[in-house]
Amino acid sequence: MVLSSRFPLPLEKGDKLRLFHQIKYLSQTFEITLVSLAEDQPTPELVEQMQSYCDDIYIFPFSRWSGYKRAISGLFKGIPANVGYFDQPKIRQQVTAIVQDVKPDMLFVQLIRMAPYLNEGWQMQKVIDYMDAFSLRSRRRKEQGGLSALFWNMETRLLERYENSVSPLFSRKFIISEVDKQQLEALGVRDIGLLRNGVDTDYFSADDTVDKCFDLLLVGNMSYHPNALAAKYLVEQIAVPLRKKYPKLKVLIAGASPTQTVRDLARDWVTVTGYVPDIRKSYDQARIFVAPIFTGSGLQNKILEALSMQLPCVTTSIVNDSIGAPEDVLKEANDAEAFQMEVSRLLESPELNRMGRSGRKFVEKHFNWGECSKPLDALKEKAIV
């Protein structure tokens, strides 16, 4: 049985993308019952698509307003807001009833958000995919300063305690990157297996017939704070100065749920698309992928997708630490001047296509979903998930 805080489809968030491919891989061996919360009720078409990999699916919608109330009340009990938001008592009772009825041999829990749904009396094997070290993401957010720093300082401390305290509940634990693994180990979490994300290189394959009508591209869920900050930084700190040298430079910002700050970046040379049904078109339309991400945690799927689409990439060392791409595949920059320099070099480089091919070969070798999912083979000791 898989417990998830979000329904895996559509694939517009990193946790959903990861879970979808994990379920797809596990379904080759196991019978899967998916129990999922949902802030938005998935369409029948999306549910039908997941039924290709799941024997049974239970979906429990809840309102964002309810989530916010639970997050606030949880803070007074020492529960991180990131966990309290998803802890819905009525749904928890229903999940308990399903578990007692199905009697799964194993529970696969995605994210610490779903740990409150576990019952101490359950004797089956329990597995958790931490995915990211949420405390690392929160700490980096705190270090950005500003009026919210006080909240993020408190949230970081609560997350650090919670990530460690739930660890003994699980016989197996997974994490997305070595950087996140080191963070959890520093908190006292032991025996964590590395379970990296991959990229579907068959799907994310460049279409050479599409015109390159944008110079710079950033893709991502634009309601996610690090992505929104990156979009603003890309336009104001990188593109605006570069337009003095390249007055025809154009920027594309593509991804679901852009905040008002992101929407306000739009102008005659900056296009903000919002949700794109097929994000490959956005990759195909651009010459260079630029991701000035200084906060967050985990592994940035957008970088893997861009490399698979043969786009030269410029991003921060924080992002590349989890990917490990060499210089001939990806360029690192950690301040505005460095970003401007690397982007300028690429705009004038005759080696763009060669770098794009190197990126494609890199992800084909190191980030194939099948290979990245193989640590899940350790779960095959049981017959039903």
Beta strands, then each sheet from edge to edge (+ up, - down):
strand 1: 2-4
strand 2: 33-38
strand 3: 56-61
strand 4: 106-110
strand 5: 125-131
strand 6: 172-175
strand 7: 192-194
strand 8: 214-219
strand 9: 251-254
strand 10: 270-272
strand 11: 286-291
strand 12: 313-315
strand 13: 330-332
sheet 1: 3+ 2+ 1+ 4+ 5+ 6+ 7+
sheet 2: 10+ 9+ 8+ 11+ 12+ 13+
end
